[in-house]
Amino acid sequence: MRREDADRLKSPLIFSEFGACFDTIECATEINNAMDGFDSQLASWAYWMYKGFGDFTTTGGAAEGMFNSDGTF
């Protein structure tokens, strides 16, 4: 949905389930670019993987969370 559609329908915009990728500079850039795009459209967002759970449905496995297994960011 585009911002124009959300305004016309009087509906909020929220993006979720993004960012599940490995711990690389490219992944961080992808996530930051997505968040910048959401913010520029005044859209809410929620990062899906707060910490790694070894989710077999994504590409990143245990390395896709915001925190390492030792608790560091």
CHARMM internal coordinates of N, CA and C (Angstrom, degrees):
IC EDIT
DIST 1 N 1 CA 1.4429
DIST 1 CA 1 C 1.5246
ANGL 1 N 1 CA 1 C 108.25
DIST 1 C 2 N 1.2991
ANGL 1 CA 1 C 2 N 116.33
DIHE 1 N 1 CA 1 C 2 N 139.57
DIST 2 N 2 CA 1.4581
ANGL 1 C 2 N 2 CA 122.32
DIHE 1 CA 1 C 2 N 2 CA 177.43
DIST 2 CA 2 C 1.5222
ANGL 2 N 2 CA 2 C 109.89
DIHE 1 C 2 N 2 CA 2 C -92.92
DIST 2 C 3 N 1.3237
ANGL 2 CA 2 C 3 N 116.62
DIHE 2 N 2 CA 2 C 3 N 160.89
DIST 3 N 3 CA 1.4643
ANGL 2 C 3 N 3 CA 121.82
DIHE 2 CA 2 C 3 N 3 CA 178.28
DIST 3 CA 3 C 1.5282
ANGL 3 N 3 CA 3 C 110.13
DIHE 2 C 3 N 3 CA 3 C -54.98
DIST 3 C 4 N 1.3338
ANGL 3 CA 3 C 4 N 117.21
DIHE 3 N 3 CA 3 C 4 N -42.36
DIST 4 N 4 CA 1.4632
ANGL 3 C 4 N 4 CA 120.78
DIHE 3 CA 3 C 4 N 4 CA -178.89
DIST 4 CA 4 C 1.5284
ANGL 4 N 4 CA 4 C 111.12
DIHE 3 C 4 N 4 CA 4 C -60.73
DIST 4 C 5 N 1.3294
ANGL 4 CA 4 C 5 N 116.31
DIHE 4 N 4 CA 4 C 5 N -40.80
DIST 5 N 5 CA 1.4658
ANGL 4 C 5 N 5 CA 120.61
DIHE 4 CA 4 C 5 N 5 CA 178.50
DIST 5 CA 5 C 1.5256
ANGL 5 N 5 CA 5 C 110.82
DIHE 4 C 5 N 5 CA 5 C -66.09
DIST 5 C 6 N 1.3204
ANGL 5 CA 5 C 6 N 116.28
DIHE 5 N 5 CA 5 C 6 N -42.89
DIST 6 N 6 CA 1.4621
ANGL 5 C 6 N 6 CA 120.00
DIHE 5 CA 5 C 6 N 6 CA 179.73
DIST 6 CA 6 C 1.5231
ANGL 6 N 6 CA 6 C 110.63
DIHE 5 C 6 N 6 CA 6 C -62.48
DIST 6 C 7 N 1.3211
ANGL 6 CA 6 C 7 N 116.92
DIHE 6 N 6 CA 6 C 7 N -42.34
DIST 7 N 7 CA 1.4659
ANGL 6 C 7 N 7 CA 120.23
DIHE 6 CA 6 C 7 N 7 CA 178.46
DIST 7 CA 7 C 1.5268
ANGL 7 N 7 CA 7 C 110.55
DIHE 6 C 7 N 7 CA 7 C -63.23
DIST 7 C 8 N 1.3132
ANGL 7 CA 7 C 8 N 116.90
DIHE 7 N 7 CA 7 C 8 N -44.69
DIST 8 N 8 CA 1.4591
ANGL 7 C 8 N 8 CA 121.09
DIHE 7 CA 7 C 8 N 8 CA -178.65
DIST 8 CA 8 C 1.5265
ANGL 8 N 8 CA 8 C 111.25
DIHE 7 C 8 N 8 CA 8 C -63.36
DIST 8 C 9 N 1.3224
ANGL 8 CA 8 C 9 N 116.21
DIHE 8 N 8 CA 8 C 9 N -39.16
DIST 9 N 9 CA 1.4584
ANGL 8 C 9 N 9 CA 121.12
DIHE 8 CA 8 C 9 N 9 CA -178.90
DIST 9 CA 9 C 1.5277
ANGL 9 N 9 CA 9 C 113.20
DIHE 8 C 9 N 9 CA 9 C -87.91
DIST 9 C 10 N 1.3366
ANGL 9 CA 9 C 10 N 115.54
DIHE 9 N 9 CA 9 C 10 N -1.63
DIST 10 N 10 CA 1.4695
ANGL 9 C 10 N 10 CA 121.43
DIHE 9 CA 9 C 10 N 10 CA -177.37
DIST 10 CA 10 C 1.5322
ANGL 10 N 10 CA 10 C 110.46
DIHE 9 C 10 N 10 CA 10 C 54.06
DIST 10 C 11 N 1.3328
ANGL 10 CA 10 C 11 N 113.80
DIHE 10 N 10 CA 10 C 11 N 48.17
DIST 11 N 11 CA 1.4548
ANGL 10 C 11 N 11 CA 121.99
DIHE 10 CA 10 C 11 N 11 CA -176.76
DIST 11 CA 11 C 1.5277
ANGL 11 N 11 CA 11 C 109.58
DIHE 10 C 11 N 11 CA 11 C -122.21
DIST 11 C 12 N 1.3254
ANGL 11 CA 11 C 12 N 117.86
DIHE 11 N 11 CA 11 C 12 N 141.22
DIST 12 N 12 CA 1.4674
ANGL 11 C 12 N 12 CA 119.13
DIHE 11 CA 11 C 12 N 12 CA 176.46
DIST 12 CA 12 C 1.5242
ANGL 12 N 12 CA 12 C 110.69
DIHE 11 C 12 N 12 CA 12 C -74.38
DIST 12 C 13 N 1.3070
ANGL 12 CA 12 C 13 N 115.44
DIHE 12 N 12 CA 12 C 13 N 156.95
DIST 13 N 13 CA 1.4581
ANGL 12 C 13 N 13 CA 121.18
DIHE 12 CA 12 C 13 N 13 CA 174.18
DIST 13 CA 13 C 1.5201
ANGL 13 N 13 CA 13 C 108.41
DIHE 12 C 13 N 13 CA 13 C -107.42
DIST 13 C 14 N 1.3153
ANGL 13 CA 13 C 14 N 117.33
DIHE 13 N 13 CA 13 C 14 N 131.11
DIST 14 N 14 CA 1.4610
ANGL 13 C 14 N 14 CA 121.83
DIHE 13 CA 13 C 14 N 14 CA 172.70
DIST 14 CA 14 C 1.5208
ANGL 14 N 14 CA 14 C 108.17
DIHE 13 C 14 N 14 CA 14 C -141.57
DIST 14 C 15 N 1.3116
ANGL 14 CA 14 C 15 N 114.99
DIHE 14 N 14 CA 14 C 15 N 135.17
DIST 15 N 15 CA 1.4574
ANGL 14 C 15 N 15 CA 121.83
DIHE 14 CA 14 C 15 N 15 CA 176.99
DIST 15 CA 15 C 1.5169
ANGL 15 N 15 CA 15 C 107.83
DIHE 14 C 15 N 15 CA 15 C -110.96
DIST 15 C 16 N 1.3132
ANGL 15 CA 15 C 16 N 115.54
DIHE 15 N 15 CA 15 C 16 N 132.80
DIST 16 N 16 CA 1.4600
ANGL 15 C 16 N 16 CA 120.21
DIHE 15 CA 15 C 16 N 16 CA 179.04
DIST 16 CA 16 C 1.5201
ANGL 16 N 16 CA 16 C 108.97
DIHE 15 C 16 N 16 CA 16 C -140.35
DIST 16 C 17 N 1.3068
ANGL 16 CA 16 C 17 N 114.91
DIHE 16 N 16 CA 16 C 17 N 173.84
DIST 17 N 17 CA 1.4608
ANGL 16 C 17 N 17 CA 121.88
DIHE 16 CA 16 C 17 N 17 CA 177.84
DIST 17 CA 17 C 1.5189
ANGL 17 N 17 CA 17 C 112.54
DIHE 16 C 17 N 17 CA 17 C 57.17
DIST 17 C 18 N 1.3200
ANGL 17 CA 17 C 18 N 115.88
DIHE 17 N 17 CA 17 C 18 N 48.53
DIST 18 N 18 CA 1.4554
ANGL 17 C 18 N 18 CA 120.50
DIHE 17 CA 17 C 18 N 18 CA 173.62
DIST 18 CA 18 C 1.5279
ANGL 18 N 18 CA 18 C 107.85
DIHE 17 C 18 N 18 CA 18 C -126.65
DIST 18 C 19 N 1.3126
ANGL 18 CA 18 C 19 N 116.91
DIHE 18 N 18 CA 18 C 19 N 159.20
DIST 19 N 19 CA 1.4416
ANGL 18 C 19 N 19 CA 120.88
DIHE 18 CA 18 C 19 N 19 CA 172.89
DIST 19 CA 19 C 1.5088
ANGL 19 N 19 CA 19 C 116.21
DIHE 18 C 19 N 19 CA 19 C 96.91
DIST 19 C 20 N 1.3205
ANGL 19 CA 19 C 20 N 118.31
DIHE 19 N 19 CA 19 C 20 N 1.79
DIST 20 N 20 CA 1.4648
ANGL 19 C 20 N 20 CA 119.85
DIHE 19 CA 19 C 20 N 20 CA -179.78
DIST 20 CA 20 C 1.5278
ANGL 20 N 20 CA 20 C 109.12
DIHE 19 C 20 N 20 CA 20 C -76.96
DIST 20 C 21 N 1.3288
ANGL 20 CA 20 C 21 N 116.07
DIHE 20 N 20 CA 20 C 21 N 91.60
DIST 21 N 21 CA 1.4557
ANGL 20 C 21 N 21 CA 120.82
DIHE 20 CA 20 C 21 N 21 CA 178.77
DIST 21 CA 21 C 1.5231
ANGL 21 N 21 CA 21 C 108.73
DIHE 20 C 21 N 21 CA 21 C -151.04
DIST 21 C 22 N 1.3059
ANGL 21 CA 21 C 22 N 115.75
DIHE 21 N 21 CA 21 C 22 N 175.43
DIST 22 N 22 CA 1.4635
ANGL 21 C 22 N 22 CA 120.58
DIHE 21 CA 21 C 22 N 22 CA -176.01
DIST 22 CA 22 C 1.5237
ANGL 22 N 22 CA 22 C 112.25
DIHE 21 C 22 N 22 CA 22 C -72.66
DIST 22 C 23 N 1.3129
ANGL 22 CA 22 C 23 N 116.18
DIHE 22 N 22 CA 22 C 23 N 166.16
DIST 23 N 23 CA 1.4563
ANGL 22 C 23 N 23 CA 124.82
DIHE 22 CA 22 C 23 N 23 CA -178.57
DIST 23 CA 23 C 1.5288
ANGL 23 N 23 CA 23 C 109.92
DIHE 22 C 23 N 23 CA 23 C -79.80
DIST 23 C 24 N 1.3387
ANGL 23 CA 23 C 24 N 115.49
DIHE 23 N 23 CA 23 C 24 N 79.61
DIST 24 N 24 CA 1.4628
ANGL 23 C 24 N 24 CA 120.84
DIHE 23 CA 23 C 24 N 24 CA 179.81
DIST 24 CA 24 C 1.5176
ANGL 24 N 24 CA 24 C 109.40
DIHE 23 C 24 N 24 CA 24 C -134.38
DIST 24 C 25 N 1.3054
ANGL 24 CA 24 C 25 N 116.57
DIHE 24 N 24 CA 24 C 25 N 164.13
DIST 25 N 25 CA 1.4619
ANGL 24 C 25 N 25 CA 121.81
DIHE 24 CA 24 C 25 N 25 CA 175.41
DIST 25 CA 25 C 1.5242
ANGL 25 N 25 CA 25 C 109.95
DIHE 24 C 25 N 25 CA 25 C -61.10
DIST 25 C 26 N 1.3335
ANGL 25 CA 25 C 26 N 116.87
DIHE 25 N 25 CA 25 C 26 N -40.04
DIST 26 N 26 CA 1.4656
ANGL 25 C 26 N 26 CA 120.54
DIHE 25 CA 25 C 26 N 26 CA 179.86
DIST 26 CA 26 C 1.5244
ANGL 26 N 26 CA 26 C 111.00
DIHE 25 C 26 N 26 CA 26 C -61.88
DIST 26 C 27 N 1.3195
ANGL 26 CA 26 C 27 N 116.97
DIHE 26 N 26 CA 26 C 27 N -40.67
DIST 27 N 27 CA 1.4623
ANGL 26 C 27 N 27 CA 120.91
DIHE 26 CA 26 C 27 N 27 CA 178.90
DIST 27 CA 27 C 1.5315
ANGL 27 N 27 CA 27 C 110.49
DIHE 26 C 27 N 27 CA 27 C -65.63
DIST 27 C 28 N 1.3304
ANGL 27 CA 27 C 28 N 117.00
DIHE 27 N 27 CA 27 C 28 N -45.35
DIST 28 N 28 CA 1.4651
ANGL 27 C 28 N 28 CA 120.73
DIHE 27 CA 27 C 28 N 28 CA 178.76
DIST 28 CA 28 C 1.5249
ANGL 28 N 28 CA 28 C 110.63
DIHE 27 C 28 N 28 CA 28 C -60.39
DIST 28 C 29 N 1.3312
ANGL 28 CA 28 C 29 N 116.58
DIHE 28 N 28 CA 28 C 29 N -39.97
DIST 29 N 29 CA 1.4675
ANGL 28 C 29 N 29 CA 120.86
DIHE 28 CA 28 C 29 N 29 CA 178.25
DIST 29 CA 29 C 1.5247
ANGL 29 N 29 CA 29 C 110.44
DIHE 28 C 29 N 29 CA 29 C -64.70
DIST 29 C 30 N 1.3248
ANGL 29 CA 29 C 30 N 116.46
DIHE 29 N 29 CA 29 C 30 N -43.23
DIST 30 N 30 CA 1.4695
ANGL 29 C 30 N 30 CA 120.94
DIHE 29 CA 29 C 30 N 30 CA 178.81
DIST 30 CA 30 C 1.5368
ANGL 30 N 30 CA 30 C 110.88
DIHE 29 C 30 N 30 CA 30 C -60.10
DIST 30 C 31 N 1.3220
ANGL 30 CA 30 C 31 N 116.33
DIHE 30 N 30 CA 30 C 31 N -45.94
DIST 31 N 31 CA 1.4670
ANGL 30 C 31 N 31 CA 120.80
DIHE 30 CA 30 C 31 N 31 CA -179.30
DIST 31 CA 31 C 1.5261
ANGL 31 N 31 CA 31 C 110.70
DIHE 30 C 31 N 31 CA 31 C -65.58
DIST 31 C 32 N 1.3331
ANGL 31 CA 31 C 32 N 117.19
DIHE 31 N 31 CA 31 C 32 N -45.59
DIST 32 N 32 CA 1.4691
ANGL 31 C 32 N 32 CA 120.24
DIHE 31 CA 31 C 32 N 32 CA 178.96
DIST 32 CA 32 C 1.5178
ANGL 32 N 32 CA 32 C 111.88
DIHE 31 C 32 N 32 CA 32 C -62.18
DIST 32 C 33 N 1.3269
ANGL 32 CA 32 C 33 N 117.46
DIHE 32 N 32 CA 32 C 33 N -41.21
DIST 33 N 33 CA 1.4665
ANGL 32 C 33 N 33 CA 120.57
DIHE 32 CA 32 C 33 N 33 CA 178.06
DIST 33 CA 33 C 1.5232
ANGL 33 N 33 CA 33 C 111.16
DIHE 32 C 33 N 33 CA 33 C -63.45
DIST 33 C 34 N 1.3349
ANGL 33 CA 33 C 34 N 116.43
DIHE 33 N 33 CA 33 C 34 N -41.17
DIST 34 N 34 CA 1.4663
ANGL 33 C 34 N 34 CA 119.69
DIHE 33 CA 33 C 34 N 34 CA 177.94
DIST 34 CA 34 C 1.5242
ANGL 34 N 34 CA 34 C 110.51
DIHE 33 C 34 N 34 CA 34 C -62.53
DIST 34 C 35 N 1.3332
ANGL 34 CA 34 C 35 N 117.31
DIHE 34 N 34 CA 34 C 35 N -47.30
DIST 35 N 35 CA 1.4706
ANGL 34 C 35 N 35 CA 120.24
DIHE 34 CA 34 C 35 N 35 CA -179.27
DIST 35 CA 35 C 1.5254
ANGL 35 N 35 CA 35 C 111.37
DIHE 34 C 35 N 35 CA 35 C -63.06
DIST 35 C 36 N 1.3252
ANGL 35 CA 35 C 36 N 117.38
DIHE 35 N 35 CA 35 C 36 N -39.51
DIST 36 N 36 CA 1.4653
ANGL 35 C 36 N 36 CA 120.70
DIHE 35 CA 35 C 36 N 36 CA 176.67
DIST 36 CA 36 C 1.5254
ANGL 36 N 36 CA 36 C 111.05
DIHE 35 C 36 N 36 CA 36 C -61.30
DIST 36 C 37 N 1.3317
ANGL 36 CA 36 C 37 N 116.22
DIHE 36 N 36 CA 36 C 37 N -41.52
DIST 37 N 37 CA 1.4684
ANGL 36 C 37 N 37 CA 120.43
DIHE 36 CA 36 C 37 N 37 CA 178.02
DIST 37 CA 37 C 1.5244
ANGL 37 N 37 CA 37 C 111.60
DIHE 36 C 37 N 37 CA 37 C -64.51
DIST 37 C 38 N 1.3269
ANGL 37 CA 37 C 38 N 116.87
DIHE 37 N 37 CA 37 C 38 N -44.18
DIST 38 N 38 CA 1.4679
ANGL 37 C 38 N 38 CA 120.25
DIHE 37 CA 37 C 38 N 38 CA 178.46
DIST 38 CA 38 C 1.5202
ANGL 38 N 38 CA 38 C 110.07
DIHE 37 C 38 N 38 CA 38 C -61.52
DIST 38 C 39 N 1.3376
ANGL 38 CA 38 C 39 N 116.00
DIHE 38 N 38 CA 38 C 39 N -47.06
DIST 39 N 39 CA 1.4623
ANGL 38 C 39 N 39 CA 120.48
DIHE 38 CA 38 C 39 N 39 CA -178.98
DIST 39 CA 39 C 1.5220
ANGL 39 N 39 CA 39 C 111.74
DIHE 38 C 39 N 39 CA 39 C -61.43
DIST 39 C 40 N 1.3303
ANGL 39 CA 39 C 40 N 116.96
DIHE 39 N 39 CA 39 C 40 N -38.39
DIST 40 N 40 CA 1.4725
ANGL 39 C 40 N 40 CA 119.95
DIHE 39 CA 39 C 40 N 40 CA -178.85
DIST 40 CA 40 C 1.5206
ANGL 40 N 40 CA 40 C 111.90
DIHE 39 C 40 N 40 CA 40 C -65.37
DIST 40 C 41 N 1.3396
ANGL 40 CA 40 C 41 N 116.91
DIHE 40 N 40 CA 40 C 41 N -22.77
DIST 41 N 41 CA 1.4621
ANGL 40 C 41 N 41 CA 121.67
DIHE 40 CA 40 C 41 N 41 CA 178.86
DIST 41 CA 41 C 1.5316
ANGL 41 N 41 CA 41 C 112.13
DIHE 40 C 41 N 41 CA 41 C -101.22
DIST 41 C 42 N 1.3472
ANGL 41 CA 41 C 42 N 115.80
DIHE 41 N 41 CA 41 C 42 N 10.50
DIST 42 N 42 CA 1.4667
ANGL 41 C 42 N 42 CA 121.78
DIHE 41 CA 41 C 42 N 42 CA -178.57
DIST 42 CA 42 C 1.5291
ANGL 42 N 42 CA 42 C 111.23
DIHE 41 C 42 N 42 CA 42 C 55.58
DIST 42 C 43 N 1.3196
ANGL 42 CA 42 C 43 N 115.29
DIHE 42 N 42 CA 42 C 43 N 39.73
DIST 43 N 43 CA 1.4612
ANGL 42 C 43 N 43 CA 121.74
DIHE 42 CA 42 C 43 N 43 CA 179.77
DIST 43 CA 43 C 1.5274
ANGL 43 N 43 CA 43 C 109.19
DIHE 42 C 43 N 43 CA 43 C -102.71
DIST 43 C 44 N 1.3048
ANGL 43 CA 43 C 44 N 115.87
DIHE 43 N 43 CA 43 C 44 N 140.76
DIST 44 N 44 CA 1.4601
ANGL 43 C 44 N 44 CA 120.22
DIHE 43 CA 43 C 44 N 44 CA 175.62
DIST 44 CA 44 C 1.5185
ANGL 44 N 44 CA 44 C 109.18
DIHE 43 C 44 N 44 CA 44 C -75.67
DIST 44 C 45 N 1.3224
ANGL 44 CA 44 C 45 N 115.91
DIHE 44 N 44 CA 44 C 45 N 157.07
DIST 45 N 45 CA 1.4519
ANGL 44 C 45 N 45 CA 119.88
DIHE 44 CA 44 C 45 N 45 CA 177.01
DIST 45 CA 45 C 1.5193
ANGL 45 N 45 CA 45 C 109.48
DIHE 44 C 45 N 45 CA 45 C -150.24
DIST 45 C 46 N 1.3097
ANGL 45 CA 45 C 46 N 115.38
DIHE 45 N 45 CA 45 C 46 N 156.28
DIST 46 N 46 CA 1.4562
ANGL 45 C 46 N 46 CA 122.04
DIHE 45 CA 45 C 46 N 46 CA 176.71
DIST 46 CA 46 C 1.5217
ANGL 46 N 46 CA 46 C 107.99
DIHE 45 C 46 N 46 CA 46 C -139.13
DIST 46 C 47 N 1.3070
ANGL 46 CA 46 C 47 N 116.06
DIHE 46 N 46 CA 46 C 47 N 123.97
DIST 47 N 47 CA 1.4566
ANGL 46 C 47 N 47 CA 119.91
DIHE 46 CA 46 C 47 N 47 CA 178.09
DIST 47 CA 47 C 1.5153
ANGL 47 N 47 CA 47 C 108.50
DIHE 46 C 47 N 47 CA 47 C -72.55
DIST 47 C 48 N 1.2952
ANGL 47 CA 47 C 48 N 117.24
DIHE 47 N 47 CA 47 C 48 N 128.96
DIST 48 N 48 CA 1.4628
ANGL 47 C 48 N 48 CA 122.47
DIHE 47 CA 47 C 48 N 48 CA -170.19
DIST 48 CA 48 C 1.5185
ANGL 48 N 48 CA 48 C 113.23
DIHE 47 C 48 N 48 CA 48 C -70.99
DIST 48 C 49 N 1.3043
ANGL 48 CA 48 C 49 N 118.31
DIHE 48 N 48 CA 48 C 49 N -48.95
DIST 49 N 49 CA 1.4706
ANGL 48 C 49 N 49 CA 120.53
DIHE 48 CA 48 C 49 N 49 CA -172.62
DIST 49 CA 49 C 1.5199
ANGL 49 N 49 CA 49 C 111.48
DIHE 48 C 49 N 49 CA 49 C -101.87
DIST 49 C 50 N 1.3362
ANGL 49 CA 49 C 50 N 116.06
DIHE 49 N 49 CA 49 C 50 N 91.72
DIST 50 N 50 CA 1.4608
ANGL 49 C 50 N 50 CA 121.07
DIHE 49 CA 49 C 50 N 50 CA 177.08
DIST 50 CA 50 C 1.5242
ANGL 50 N 50 CA 50 C 110.48
DIHE 49 C 50 N 50 CA 50 C -63.75
DIST 50 C 51 N 1.3068
ANGL 50 CA 50 C 51 N 116.96
DIHE 50 N 50 CA 50 C 51 N -44.17
DIST 51 N 51 CA 1.4612
ANGL 50 C 51 N 51 CA 121.41
DIHE 50 CA 50 C 51 N 51 CA 174.41
DIST 51 CA 51 C 1.5254
ANGL 51 N 51 CA 51 C 108.02
DIHE 50 C 51 N 51 CA 51 C -144.15
DIST 51 C 52 N 1.3068
ANGL 51 CA 51 C 52 N 116.21
DIHE 51 N 51 CA 51 C 52 N 160.06
DIST 52 N 52 CA 1.4577
ANGL 51 C 52 N 52 CA 120.70
DIHE 51 CA 51 C 52 N 52 CA -178.02
DIST 52 CA 52 C 1.5165
ANGL 52 N 52 CA 52 C 112.26
DIHE 51 C 52 N 52 CA 52 C -70.91
DIST 52 C 53 N 1.3081
ANGL 52 CA 52 C 53 N 115.52
DIHE 52 N 52 CA 52 C 53 N 134.19
DIST 53 N 53 CA 1.4584
ANGL 52 C 53 N 53 CA 121.58
DIHE 52 CA 52 C 53 N 53 CA 177.73
DIST 53 CA 53 C 1.5206
ANGL 53 N 53 CA 53 C 111.46
DIHE 52 C 53 N 53 CA 53 C -121.40
DIST 53 C 54 N 1.3371
ANGL 53 CA 53 C 54 N 116.78
DIHE 53 N 53 CA 53 C 54 N 7.20
DIST 54 N 54 CA 1.4603
ANGL 53 C 54 N 54 CA 120.08
DIHE 53 CA 53 C 54 N 54 CA -176.96
DIST 54 CA 54 C 1.5215
ANGL 54 N 54 CA 54 C 111.85
DIHE 53 C 54 N 54 CA 54 C 65.86
DIST 54 C 55 N 1.3238
ANGL 54 CA 54 C 55 N 116.27
DIHE 54 N 54 CA 54 C 55 N 34.66
DIST 55 N 55 CA 1.4587
ANGL 54 C 55 N 55 CA 122.31
DIHE 54 CA 54 C 55 N 55 CA -178.03
DIST 55 CA 55 C 1.5247
ANGL 55 N 55 CA 55 C 110.11
DIHE 54 C 55 N 55 CA 55 C -65.15
DIST 55 C 56 N 1.3056
ANGL 55 CA 55 C 56 N 117.01
DIHE 55 N 55 CA 55 C 56 N 118.57
DIST 56 N 56 CA 1.4678
ANGL 55 C 56 N 56 CA 121.07
DIHE 55 CA 55 C 56 N 56 CA -177.47
DIST 56 CA 56 C 1.5285
ANGL 56 N 56 CA 56 C 112.93
DIHE 55 C 56 N 56 CA 56 C -76.46
DIST 56 C 57 N 1.3446
ANGL 56 CA 56 C 57 N 118.84
DIHE 56 N 56 CA 56 C 57 N -6.06
DIST 57 N 57 CA 1.4619
ANGL 56 C 57 N 57 CA 120.82
DIHE 56 CA 56 C 57 N 57 CA -178.03
DIST 57 CA 57 C 1.5241
ANGL 57 N 57 CA 57 C 112.79
DIHE 56 C 57 N 57 CA 57 C -89.95
DIST 57 C 58 N 1.3308
ANGL 57 CA 57 C 58 N 118.15
DIHE 57 N 57 CA 57 C 58 N -2.04
DIST 58 N 58 CA 1.4594
ANGL 57 C 58 N 58 CA 120.73
DIHE 57 CA 57 C 58 N 58 CA -178.13
DIST 58 CA 58 C 1.5196
ANGL 58 N 58 CA 58 C 110.40
DIHE 57 C 58 N 58 CA 58 C -120.54
DIST 58 C 59 N 1.3167
ANGL 58 CA 58 C 59 N 116.15
DIHE 58 N 58 CA 58 C 59 N 172.79
DIST 59 N 59 CA 1.4631
ANGL 58 C 59 N 59 CA 120.56
DIHE 58 CA 58 C 59 N 59 CA -176.07
DIST 59 CA 59 C 1.5138
ANGL 59 N 59 CA 59 C 113.44
DIHE 58 C 59 N 59 CA 59 C -85.04
DIST 59 C 60 N 1.3122
ANGL 59 CA 59 C 60 N 117.98
DIHE 59 N 59 CA 59 C 60 N -22.30
DIST 60 N 60 CA 1.4585
ANGL 59 C 60 N 60 CA 120.60
DIHE 59 CA 59 C 60 N 60 CA -171.19
DIST 60 CA 60 C 1.5062
ANGL 60 N 60 CA 60 C 116.18
DIHE 59 C 60 N 60 CA 60 C -89.46
DIST 60 C 61 N 1.3184
ANGL 60 CA 60 C 61 N 118.16
DIHE 60 N 60 CA 60 C 61 N -16.85
DIST 61 N 61 CA 1.4632
ANGL 60 C 61 N 61 CA 119.86
DIHE 60 CA 60 C 61 N 61 CA -178.05
DIST 61 CA 61 C 1.5101
ANGL 61 N 61 CA 61 C 111.21
DIHE 60 C 61 N 61 CA 61 C 60.53
DIST 61 C 62 N 1.3198
ANGL 61 CA 61 C 62 N 117.46
DIHE 61 N 61 CA 61 C 62 N -140.50
DIST 62 N 62 CA 1.4694
ANGL 61 C 62 N 62 CA 122.00
DIHE 61 CA 61 C 62 N 62 CA -178.09
DIST 62 CA 62 C 1.5221
ANGL 62 N 62 CA 62 C 112.04
DIHE 61 C 62 N 62 CA 62 C -71.74
DIST 62 C 63 N 1.3368
ANGL 62 CA 62 C 63 N 118.72
DIHE 62 N 62 CA 62 C 63 N -16.51
DIST 63 N 63 CA 1.4639
ANGL 62 C 63 N 63 CA 121.97
DIHE 62 CA 62 C 63 N 63 CA -176.30
DIST 63 CA 63 C 1.5190
ANGL 63 N 63 CA 63 C 113.20
DIHE 62 C 63 N 63 CA 63 C -86.60
DIST 63 C 64 N 1.3155
ANGL 63 CA 63 C 64 N 119.31
DIHE 63 N 63 CA 63 C 64 N 4.68
DIST 64 N 64 CA 1.4610
ANGL 63 C 64 N 64 CA 119.89
DIHE 63 CA 63 C 64 N 64 CA -173.35
DIST 64 CA 64 C 1.5198
ANGL 64 N 64 CA 64 C 114.20
DIHE 63 C 64 N 64 CA 64 C -92.91
DIST 64 C 65 N 1.2977
ANGL 64 CA 64 C 65 N 118.96
DIHE 64 N 64 CA 64 C 65 N -6.65
DIST 65 N 65 CA 1.4532
ANGL 64 C 65 N 65 CA 121.36
DIHE 64 CA 64 C 65 N 65 CA -178.44
DIST 65 CA 65 C 1.5199
ANGL 65 N 65 CA 65 C 113.18
DIHE 64 C 65 N 65 CA 65 C -76.75
DIST 65 C 66 N 1.3261
ANGL 65 CA 65 C 66 N 116.08
DIHE 65 N 65 CA 65 C 66 N 169.68
DIST 66 N 66 CA 1.4594
ANGL 65 C 66 N 66 CA 121.40
DIHE 65 CA 65 C 66 N 66 CA 178.07
DIST 66 CA 66 C 1.5216
ANGL 66 N 66 CA 66 C 111.71
DIHE 65 C 66 N 66 CA 66 C -75.98
DIST 66 C 67 N 1.3354
ANGL 66 CA 66 C 67 N 117.22
DIHE 66 N 66 CA 66 C 67 N -19.76
DIST 67 N 67 CA 1.4662
ANGL 66 C 67 N 67 CA 121.39
DIHE 66 CA 66 C 67 N 67 CA -177.25
DIST 67 CA 67 C 1.5241
ANGL 67 N 67 CA 67 C 110.37
DIHE 66 C 67 N 67 CA 67 C -119.72
DIST 67 C 68 N 1.3099
ANGL 67 CA 67 C 68 N 115.68
DIHE 67 N 67 CA 67 C 68 N 145.39
DIST 68 N 68 CA 1.4538
ANGL 67 C 68 N 68 CA 122.17
DIHE 67 CA 67 C 68 N 68 CA 174.98
DIST 68 CA 68 C 1.5220
ANGL 68 N 68 CA 68 C 109.53
DIHE 67 C 68 N 68 CA 68 C -77.58
DIST 68 C 69 N 1.3149
ANGL 68 CA 68 C 69 N 117.14
DIHE 68 N 68 CA 68 C 69 N 166.55
DIST 69 N 69 CA 1.4630
ANGL 68 C 69 N 69 CA 121.29
DIHE 68 CA 68 C 69 N 69 CA -178.10
DIST 69 CA 69 C 1.5290
ANGL 69 N 69 CA 69 C 111.89
DIHE 68 C 69 N 69 CA 69 C -63.27
DIST 69 C 70 N 1.3386
ANGL 69 CA 69 C 70 N 118.18
DIHE 69 N 69 CA 69 C 70 N -22.14
DIST 70 N 70 CA 1.4697
ANGL 69 C 70 N 70 CA 120.29
DIHE 69 CA 69 C 70 N 70 CA 177.75
DIST 70 CA 70 C 1.5294
ANGL 70 N 70 CA 70 C 112.29
DIHE 69 C 70 N 70 CA 70 C -88.36
DIST 70 C 71 N 1.3415
ANGL 70 CA 70 C 71 N 117.66
DIHE 70 N 70 CA 70 C 71 N 3.97
DIST 71 N 71 CA 1.4596
ANGL 70 C 71 N 71 CA 122.07
DIHE 70 CA 70 C 71 N 71 CA 177.04
DIST 71 CA 71 C 1.5117
ANGL 71 N 71 CA 71 C 115.32
DIHE 70 C 71 N 71 CA 71 C 92.67
DIST 71 C 72 N 1.3349
ANGL 71 CA 71 C 72 N 117.82
DIHE 71 N 71 CA 71 C 72 N -6.02
DIST 72 N 72 CA 1.4688
ANGL 71 C 72 N 72 CA 119.79
DIHE 71 CA 71 C 72 N 72 CA 178.44
DIST 72 CA 72 C 1.5178
ANGL 72 N 72 CA 72 C 110.25
DIHE 71 C 72 N 72 CA 72 C -75.54
DIST 72 C 73 N 1.3211
ANGL 72 CA 72 C 73 N 116.02
DIHE 72 N 72 CA 72 C 73 N 154.28
DIST 73 N 73 CA 1.4677
ANGL 72 C 73 N 73 CA 121.99
DIHE 72 CA 72 C 73 N 73 CA -176.88
DIST 73 CA 73 C 1.5008
ANGL 73 N 73 CA 73 C 109.87
DIHE 72 C 73 N 73 CA 73 C -77.34
END
COOR INIT
IC SEED 1 N 1 CA 1 C
IC BUILD
